[in-house]
Amino acid sequence: MIDEFLKYLESETGASAHTVRAYGSDLRLWCDFAAGGDEPDLASVTLDDLRAWIASMAAGGVAARSLRRRVQSLRALYAWAMRRKGLAVNPAAELTPARIPHPLPSFIRPDETATVLDAGFDPDDFEAMRAHMVMLLLYATGMRASELTGLRDADVDTTRRELKVLGKRNKERIIPFAEEVKQTIEQYRAVRDRIVGFTPEYFAVRPSGEPLYYGLLNRIVHSQLDGSVHSAKRSPHVLRHSFATDMLNNGADLNAVQRLLGHASLATTQVYTHLSYRDLQNNYQLAHPRAQRKGG
C-alpha cells in the first residue's frame, strides 16, 4: 500500500522526486517501528501508536523539522487510504505537527558575490566555464538547484534573453536575464558542445552529455564560494536567497520577486523583506549619530 501511495504522489500530485523519496523514507521508518519492517495494518493503528513513534524519535534527538515532515507523511498516507482504500478511521488526523523555528535565510553580501563572479578563469576550460556559468545563472535568475539540473537546452533562449523553468508542482515560469548572462551562456555552449561532441538535451551537463546532478552542483557551488564568503552556508540555495534579498534591497517590487522565484504564496517571499529590513537597521545603527549614543 505504501508503494502504491508513493506512486500516487509521483504521478497524480506532481510531487517532486525529493518529496517522494523523503515520504518513502519516513513511512519505512514507521514500518520498522510499528511492525518490525513489515507494513502495519492501517486500520488497527491507533493515535497512541502514532504518538509513541513521534515521542520515541523526539527522545532520540530527531530535529523538529524532520518530526514535522514525518507527521505530514503519515497524515498524507492516511488521507489517501481513506479516499482510495475505504479506510474508515484516520488516527493521523489528530497528530499535531511539531513547531519549528523559522530562522532568516542565509545570504551572501553583494560585494562578496561580486568578488566570486568577477574572479578570473580560463574560458576554454570546460569545468571552469561551467562553474562560472552555474554561479552566475543561479544568482542572476534565482532559480532552484532542481530547476537548473532539469533545465533543457531548448528552453534557454539567448535571442529573447529568457529561460523557461519547470518549478514545483510542474509549474512553468519564464525568467528574464541580462546581457552579461547571455554572453556567458553563449561562451559556455560553445565550450560544452566542443567537449561533448554534440548539443545535449540538457543545458548544464557533464562531459558525457548527461545532466548535472544535485551532489555535483552542490560541490561546484561550495568550491566557488569557499574562502570567499562569510556565510556559514555555501549551497546553491544561498544564491537564490541572495538573488531575492539583493532584488528587494535595490527596489524590486515584492510581487515581481515572487513571480521570479516561483513562490505560490506571497508570504513565502516576504521573509526576504525581513532580511532587507535587518540590513536597513544595521545601516541606521552604524550611520546615525543619535543611534550611536549610549543612554544613561
C-alpha positions in Angstrom: 0.0 0.0 0.0 2.8 2.4 0.8 4.4 1.8 -2.6 1.1 2.5 -4.3 0.8 5.7 -2.2 4.2 6.8 -3.4 3.3 6.1 -7.0 0.2 8.2 -6.5 2.3 11.1 -5.1 4.6 11.0 -8.1 2.1 10.5 -10.9 -1.0 12.3 -9.7 0.0 15.1 -7.4 3.1 16.3 -9.2 5.2 15.9 -6.0 8.9 16.3 -6.6 11.2 13.3 -6.6 12.8 14.7 -3.4 9.4 14.7 -1.7 8.6 11.2 -2.8 11.9 9.9 -1.5 11.5 11.7 1.8 8.0 10.4 2.4 9.1 6.9 1.4 11.9 7.0 3.9 9.6 8.3 6.6 7.0 5.7 6.1 9.6 2.9 6.0 10.8 4.1 9.4 7.3 4.0 10.6 7.0 0.4 9.4 10.2 -0.5 11.3 8.8 0.9 14.5 5.2 -0.4 14.2 5.7 -3.8 12.6 9.4 -4.7 12.6 9.8 -3.7 9.0 6.5 -5.2 7.7 3.7 -2.9 6.6 1.3 -2.4 9.6 -2.4 -2.8 9.2 -3.5 0.8 9.0 -7.0 0.1 10.3 -5.6 -1.3 13.5 -3.2 1.6 14.3 -4.3 4.0 17.0 -3.5 7.6 17.7 -1.5 6.4 20.7 0.6 4.2 18.4 1.5 7.2 16.2 2.2 9.4 19.2 4.5 6.7 20.6 6.5 6.7 17.4 6.8 10.5 17.4 7.7 10.6 21.1 10.5 7.9 20.6 12.0 10.0 17.8 11.9 13.2 19.8 13.6 11.4 22.7 16.2 10.2 20.3 17.1 13.8 19.3 15.4 13.9 15.9 15.1 17.5 14.8 11.7 19.3 14.9 11.8 19.8 11.1 12.2 16.1 10.5 9.5 15.3 13.0 7.1 17.7 11.3 7.7 16.1 7.9 7.2 12.6 9.3 3.8 13.6 10.8 2.9 15.1 7.4 3.9 11.8 5.7 1.6 9.8 8.0 -1.3 12.3 7.6 -0.9 12.2 3.8 -0.8 8.4 3.7 -4.0 8.0 5.9 -5.9 10.7 3.9 -5.0 8.8 0.7 -6.1 5.5 2.2 -9.4 6.9 3.3 -10.1 8.3 -0.2 -8.7 5.4 -2.3 -8.9 2.3 0.0 -12.0 2.9 2.0 -10.2 3.2 5.4 -12.8 4.2 7.9 -10.7 5.8 10.6 -7.8 8.3 10.4 -5.9 8.5 13.6 -3.2 10.6 11.9 -5.6 13.4 11.5 -5.2 14.2 15.3 -1.4 14.3 15.1 -0.1 17.8 15.6 3.0 18.7 13.5 6.0 19.8 15.6 6.6 23.6 15.7 9.8 24.5 14.0 11.8 27.8 14.3 11.9 30.0 11.2 15.4 31.4 11.1 16.1 34.0 8.4 17.6 32.6 5.3 21.4 32.8 4.8 22.6 35.1 2.0 25.8 36.4 0.6 26.7 40.1 0.7 26.7 41.8 -2.7 30.4 42.7 -2.5 31.3 39.0 -1.8 29.1 37.9 -4.7 30.8 40.3 -7.0 34.2 39.0 -5.9 33.2 35.5 -6.8 31.6 36.3 -10.1 34.3 38.7 -11.2 37.2 36.3 -10.4 39.2 35.3 -13.5 39.0 31.9 -15.1 40.0 30.1 -18.3 37.0 30.4 -20.6 38.4 27.5 -22.7 38.4 25.1 -19.7 35.1 23.3 -19.7 34.8 22.8 -15.9 35.9 26.4 -15.1 33.5 27.8 -17.7 30.7 25.6 -16.4 31.4 26.6 -12.8 31.2 30.3 -13.7 28.0 29.8 -15.7 26.4 27.9 -12.8 27.2 30.6 -10.3 26.1 33.5 -12.5 22.9 31.8 -13.6 21.8 30.8 -10.0 22.5 34.3 -8.7 21.1 36.2 -11.8 17.8 34.2 -12.0 17.1 32.9 -8.5 16.2 29.5 -9.9 16.3 26.4 -7.7 19.0 23.8 -7.9 16.5 21.3 -9.2 15.3 23.8 -11.9 18.9 24.2 -13.1 19.7 20.5 -13.2 16.4 19.9 -15.1 16.8 22.8 -17.5 16.6 21.8 -21.1 18.9 23.4 -23.6 15.9 24.3 -25.9 14.4 26.3 -23.0 17.3 28.8 -22.8 16.6 31.5 -25.4 19.5 34.0 -25.8 17.7 35.9 -28.5 14.8 36.8 -26.2 17.1 36.7 -23.2 14.8 34.5 -21.2 14.6 30.9 -20.0 11.7 28.6 -19.1 12.0 26.5 -15.9 9.8 23.8 -14.5 9.2 24.5 -10.9 7.4 22.8 -8.0 4.1 21.1 -8.9 5.3 21.1 -12.5 4.5 24.8 -12.8 6.4 26.6 -15.7 7.6 30.1 -15.5 9.7 32.5 -17.6 12.7 34.2 -16.1 14.5 37.0 -18.0 18.2 37.5 -17.9 20.7 40.3 -18.6 23.2 40.7 -21.4 26.1 39.5 -19.3 24.2 36.2 -18.7 23.5 35.9 -22.4 27.2 36.3 -23.3 28.2 33.7 -20.6 25.6 31.2 -21.9 26.9 31.6 -25.4 30.5 31.1 -24.3 29.5 28.0 -22.2 27.6 26.5 -25.0 30.5 26.8 -27.4 32.9 25.0 -25.0 30.3 22.5 -23.9 29.3 21.4 -27.4 33.0 21.1 -28.4 33.7 18.8 -25.3 30.5 16.8 -25.5 30.6 16.5 -29.3 27.0 17.4 -29.8 24.3 19.7 -28.5 22.9 17.8 -25.4 19.3 17.7 -24.4 20.0 19.4 -21.0 21.7 22.7 -20.6 24.0 22.1 -17.7 25.9 18.8 -18.3 28.9 16.7 -17.6 31.5 15.9 -20.3 29.4 12.8 -21.2 26.4 15.0 -22.1 24.5 13.7 -19.1 22.8 16.4 -16.9 24.4 17.7 -13.7 23.0 16.0 -10.5 22.5 17.8 -7.3 25.6 16.5 -5.5 27.9 17.7 -8.3 26.1 21.0 -8.5 26.4 21.5 -4.7 30.2 20.7 -4.9 30.7 23.2 -7.7 28.9 26.0 -5.7 30.7 25.1 -2.5 34.1 25.2 -4.2 33.4 28.5 -5.8 32.2 30.1 -2.5 34.7 28.5 -0.2 37.2 31.0 1.2 35.4 34.0 -0.5 32.3 34.5 1.6 31.4 34.8 5.3 28.1 32.9 5.1 28.1 29.7 7.0 26.1 28.0 4.2 27.6 27.6 0.7 24.8 25.7 -1.1 23.0 26.6 -4.4 20.0 27.8 -2.3 22.1 30.5 -0.7 22.5 32.1 -4.2 18.7 32.0 -4.6 18.3 33.8 -1.2 21.0 36.3 -2.3 19.1 37.0 -5.5 15.8 37.7 -3.7 17.5 39.8 -1.0 19.5 41.9 -3.4 16.5 42.5 -5.7 14.4 43.8 -2.8 17.2 45.9 -1.3 17.5 47.6 -4.7 13.8 48.4 -5.0 12.2 45.5 -6.8 8.5 45.0 -6.3 7.6 42.2 -3.9 5.1 40.7 -6.3 7.6 40.7 -9.1 10.2 38.9 -7.0 7.5 36.3 -6.0 6.9 35.6 -9.7 10.6 35.3 -10.5 11.1 32.9 -7.6 8.0 30.8 -8.4 6.6 31.1 -4.9 3.0 30.0 -4.7 2.4 32.4 -1.7 3.5 36.0 -1.2 4.1 35.1 2.4 7.0 32.9 1.4 8.6 35.8 -0.4 8.0 38.2 2.4 10.7 36.6 4.5 13.2 38.4 2.4 11.8 41.8 3.3 12.8 40.9 6.9 16.4 40.4 5.6 16.2 43.8 3.8 14.8 45.5 7.0 17.6 43.9 9.1 20.2 45.4 6.6 18.4 48.8 6.9 18.6 48.6 10.7 22.3 47.8 10.6 23.0 50.8 8.4 21.0 53.1 10.6 22.8 51.9 13.7 26.2 52.5 12.1 25.4 55.8 10.4 23.0 57.8 12.5 24.8 59.8 15.2 21.9 59.6 17.7 21.8 55.8 17.3 25.4 55.5 18.5 24.8 57.3 21.8 24.6 55.3 24.9 21.8 56.0 27.3 22.2 56.8 31.0 
